[in-house]
């Protein structure tokens, strides 16, 4: 029962995050926050996720799993790879725009222009890929396993909505990119020129 409640808390995060990404709520937030819109959106997302994770600490407990050494090594490698991917995302994304700092300084609009540089030439959503690797690496008890499972579910569902929005905003160029570059796992090699 507690895991179900925790799943509902994750669903509230996913719904809130996805709803705020829609045009109408974004426009409403922009009208009230101006240049601060992206910063406020990010702060809300961090606070909401923090509340969900705090609730998970209260609801889901249990003993550590006690994995064999080879599995621990695999988790360690996944964690290092995830951190490397997240670090490399700084070269693929305009982090100032993503965090809202460029908008505060009046240097950028809210929407990042299309780019297929860096990791984006291999995978369409490297931030999600890196986050999933890190979440997998920290699985060592029922709560962290639930975190990984719910985050994976949220990402797989959220990607569908995010991709639809990107197709609407960017049109055929994103459609071609989507057909050539995998979403999360770079199994095709460098697919975008």
C-alpha positions in Angstrom: 0.0 0.0 0.0 2.8 2.4 0.9 4.5 1.8 -2.5 1.2 2.6 -4.2 0.9 5.9 -2.3 4.5 6.7 -3.2 3.7 5.9 -6.9 0.8 8.4 -6.7 3.2 11.0 -5.3 5.5 10.3 -8.3 2.5 10.6 -10.6 1.7 14.0 -9.1 5.3 15.1 -9.9 5.0 13.8 -13.5 1.6 15.4 -14.0 2.7 18.7 -12.5 5.9 18.8 -14.5 4.2 17.9 -17.8 1.3 20.3 -17.3 3.6 23.2 -16.6 5.4 22.4 -19.9 2.2 22.9 -21.9 1.7 26.2 -23.8 -1.2 27.6 -21.8 0.3 27.0 -18.3 3.6 28.3 -19.5 2.0 31.4 -20.9 0.1 31.9 -17.6 3.4 31.5 -15.6 5.2 33.8 -18.0 2.5 36.6 -17.6 3.0 36.4 -13.9 6.7 35.9 -13.6 8.2 37.5 -16.7 11.9 36.8 -17.1 11.8 34.7 -13.9 9.4 32.2 -15.4 12.0 29.5 -16.1 13.7 29.9 -12.7 10.3 29.7 -10.9 9.4 26.6 -13.0 12.7 24.9 -12.1 12.3 25.8 -8.4 8.8 24.4 -8.4 10.0 21.2 -10.0 12.9 20.8 -7.5 10.6 21.5 -4.5 8.0 19.1 -5.8 10.5 16.4 -6.5 12.1 17.0 -3.0 8.7 16.6 -1.4 8.1 13.3 -3.3 11.5 11.9 -2.3 10.9 13.0 1.3 7.5 11.2 1.3 9.3 8.1 -0.1 11.6 8.1 2.9 8.5 8.1 5.2 6.6 5.5 3.2 9.0 3.0 1.8 11.6 1.3 3.9 13.3 -2.0 4.1 16.7 -3.7 4.4 19.5 -3.2 1.9 19.5 -5.8 -0.8 23.0 -7.1 -0.5 24.1 -7.5 -4.1 27.0 -9.7 -5.3 30.3 -8.0 -6.1 29.8 -8.2 -9.9 26.5 -6.3 -9.5 28.0 -3.7 -7.3 30.7 -3.1 -9.9 28.0 -2.8 -12.6 26.2 -0.2 -10.4 29.5 1.7 -9.9 30.2 1.7 -13.6 26.6 2.8 -14.4 26.9 5.6 -11.8 30.2 6.9 -13.2 28.8 6.7 -16.8 25.6 8.6 -15.7 27.6 11.4 -14.1 29.8 11.6 -17.2 26.7 11.9 -19.4 25.2 14.6 -17.1 28.5 16.5 -17.1 28.8 16.2 -20.9 25.2 17.6 -21.3 26.7 20.9 -20.3 28.3 21.0 -23.8 25.1 19.8 -25.5 22.6 22.2 -23.9 22.6 25.9 -23.2 22.6 25.4 -19.4 22.0 29.1 -18.7 18.8 28.9 -20.7 17.8 25.6 -19.2 18.2 27.0 -15.7 16.6 30.3 -16.5 19.8 32.4 -15.9 20.1 33.6 -19.5 16.5 34.8 -19.5 17.1 36.7 -16.2 20.0 38.4 -17.8 17.9 39.2 -20.9 20.2 37.2 -23.2 17.8 34.5 -24.4 14.2 33.5 -24.9 12.5 30.6 -23.1 12.7 28.1 -26.0 16.1 26.6 -26.8 16.7 26.4 -30.6 17.1 23.0 -32.2 20.6 21.5 -31.8 22.1 18.1 -32.5 25.6 18.9 -31.2 27.5 16.9 -28.6 25.6 14.0 -27.1 22.5 15.0 -29.0 24.1 13.5 -32.1 23.8 10.1 -30.4 20.8 10.3 -28.2 17.8 12.7 -28.2 17.4 13.0 -24.4 20.9 12.5 -22.8 19.8 14.3 -19.5 17.2 11.5 -19.0 19.8 8.8 -19.9 22.3 10.2 -17.4 19.7 10.5 -14.7 18.5 7.0 -15.2 22.0 5.6 -15.0 22.7 7.5 -11.7 19.3 6.4 -10.3 20.1 2.8 -11.2 23.5 3.1 -9.6 22.1 4.1 -6.2 19.5 1.2 -6.0 20.3 -0.7 -2.9 17.0 -1.0 -1.0 13.2 -1.0 -1.8 13.0 2.8 -1.7 15.8 3.5 -4.1 14.4 0.7 -6.3 11.0 2.4 -6.3 12.7 5.7 -7.2 14.3 4.1 -10.2 11.2 2.3 -11.3 8.9 5.4 -10.9 11.5 7.7 -12.6 11.8 5.3 -15.5 8.0 5.1 -15.8 7.7 8.9 -15.6 10.4 9.4 -18.3 8.9 6.9 -20.7 5.5 8.5 -20.4 6.8 12.1 -20.3 8.9 11.5 -23.4 5.8 10.9 -25.5 4.4 14.3 -24.5 7.7 16.1 -24.8 8.3 14.6 -28.3 4.9 15.7 -29.5 5.6 19.2 -28.3 9.0 19.2 -30.0 7.4 17.9 -33.2 4.8 20.8 -33.1 7.4 23.4 -32.4 10.3 22.3 -34.7 8.4 20.5 -37.4 10.0 18.2 -40.0 13.6 18.8 -38.9 12.8 17.3 -35.5 10.8 14.5 -37.3 13.9 13.5 -39.3 16.1 13.8 -36.2 13.7 11.6 -34.3 13.7 9.0 -37.0 17.5 8.8 -37.0 18.6 9.3 -33.4 17.5 7.0 -30.5 15.6 8.5 -27.5 17.6 7.2 -24.6 20.1 4.5 -25.5 22.7 5.4 -28.2 22.6 2.0 -29.9 22.9 3.3 -33.5 26.2 5.2 -33.0 26.4 8.8 -34.4 23.2 9.1 -36.4 22.9 12.8 -37.1 25.2 14.8 -39.4 
